[in-house]
Amino acid sequence: MNVSDAMTPREDLVVVEIPGSRNDVLEYIQEYGFSSVPVVKDVEGEEVYRGLVSRDDLIDQPDEDQLALLMREVPTVDADDDIVDAAARMVTEESRRLPVVDGDALVGILTVTDVVRAIARGEIDGDTAVGGLATPEVNATHTETPLPVAEREIGLANVPYAVVLDDDAGIAGILTEVDILAVARVVEGEASTGDSIAEQDSEWSWEGIKATGARYLPTRNVELPAEATRHFMTEDLVTVSAARTAKEVAQELISNDIEQVPLVNGTDLDGIVRDVDLLEGL
């Protein structure tokens, strides 16, 4: 199976163009639930691929507005590449999506979800039991953790989720980056640099002028509600056991439009099966 058999073709992609702003990307991510948006530029009437902007980039760089500075380069693949080789590259490069290019032209994009969909359909191997693929270290938070704190925990853990636990350490739900971005808003303001005052004996001081006044610089921050995580988490949680196959779990991920699922043994939380874990099974 080649990349072209599983990728989303260019005609079905939403892209943003340079020059552009963070609001262009945020609009698409919030409206469609995308995790990233490709960036293109018109060069003498031809569309040229330039990079990607992800939801992580928007959260990590709240003060940056220019699309050209928000985007980043990621590995690319050809449409004729083998899909298993592309999946291996996603794992080794820790990239959730690979733009598919022909020269400088964007012809599609291959995402982790596209590969998982192929596993769910039985088009590539999915017989491996997920007990051996699951990640045993699970990022977790508490139901009463304020949302900004939970978001910071997710960022420090470098994963897109937090399993939410109650007072008895039972699974109450899951919080994802999608949940966070759905309620995030960009707040603009200004910050003072303070009075600029020259010392009396400074060789750079102007006679008779000591305080030159304060300057105010525009600021931009991503603001999240300070309420408890339980108000924003997903409560109706899908879980799987270690005996389930990668194909069965892939079907759960695709049908429920999720990227990870807790691995349980009875009522105990044993790990997390992320969509990228299924790629390692290939």
Phi, psi and omega in degrees: 000129181265165178304320182298336180285339185242340186292161169273120184289160184306321183295342179258003183268145168264127180234163173240151185249145170276133002279150180198181184231170179299329181295329177299318181287314182302323180300314181291319182296317181287323183284319186253351181076020178294152173266342179200164179224129177291150179246131180231166178218141177277119178238105180053045176084357179249137178280124182242132178286136182239330182164197180228150168238125182251170178296330176298320181297322181292321180286320185285337183233068184294336182273351183265129182250332185285129181300321183296332180267341178279328185288161178219157178275141175227161179301151178239164177225166175264155181297333182272358179294150177291137185293328178292321176296321178295321178296320178297323179292322176302318182292311184290325180272354183053047180241130183275351179209147179234113174299139178258119187236155172232097189071240176260000185268138176274118181252352178169187176213137177250122181247167175304320180298323178298319179291319179297323178296322178294323176295317181297328181276353181080016181282336172225166190306131178217028185272349183292135176289138186284349177302328180269354180256339185296151175270121183287333179278121185243129174282125184227157174217177183256155181301329184264003177296129177301142184305318179299327178289318179297322178296321179293322177299317179298317179297317180291327179281345179059041174226160185268018186209168166214125173287129185263124183252150177267189184297336180262015181065020175275155180286118179259338182169195178217142178245130181238169177300328178297317178299321183290313181294334180295335181246004181282147173217148181270124181249127179258145179201206177210153180234140181274141176273355182085167179292137176267106186240122178277143177289151183303321185263008181289137180290349180261000182285147176263133181298128178085353179234112182251312180256121182264002177095165183269150173250149180239125182254137178293142179232159177217129181226150173273120184253134178241148175301142183271012181284168183295149181302329183301338180283344187239348183286164172268119184272325183281088192263136173268133176232160179224162177257167184294338184278347181294146180274164178301322179297316181295318179291322177301320178296322177296317181297315182291314184292333180258000178055053180230165184250347179207157181216134179295141175264123185236153173235098189070242177256000181274140176274115184258343183169193179223136175253109177266158181301326179291335177296325179293328178295326180294334178291346180282000000 
